């Protein structure tokens, strides 16, 4: 929350009516990730797929911390990447989708609360064990029942759902412009279920006339005042 406040506090006036929100033309993967990967590869950046970072070892002394080794498992083989004081290591700790499980049209998704070796929280635990200032990962990963959530994408094939979207949003979901502007919380679900409908088409090859609605359900109760 602190990070988001520092990053977006200048947009506070646009939050009540969502005018501060900005959306990419297509989904974030096609609009941001793919162009970024192409740009970085064109500038000599190497991407290693099929790899897991198992640990980052630090030299810690006199109040200073320096990463010295990255322990990697690449295609089943363990590798150590030595670092110097001139190297930069960027690491994002924790993940709210690390233990994602997937359902199907006929089967509900299950739940996996295991901290898997080579996952984000496993790595954070190993780093934090080297110095308490690296944080307390168990505060974020040991009570999955208190913070799990379910999401689904519903694809419309005809006009039966679209009139309800137009009635709630007062916008045409097929206009090519932003529709909901943010999530719409369903009050009758005790504020746990929400849906959002951004600009369409969401995918470059999405058939004309179809609308993707993203549904989410959270296990934690959010006060109505929020």
Secondary structure by P-SEA (a helix, b strand, c coil): caaaaaacccccccccccccccccccccccccaaaaaaaaaaabbbbbccccccbbbbbccccbbbbcbbbbbcccbbbbbbbcccbbbbbbccccccbbbbbcccbbbbbbcccccccaaaaaaaaaaaccccccccccccccccccbbbbbbbbccccaaaaaaaaaccccccccccccccccccccccccccccccccccccccccbbbbbbbbbcccccccc
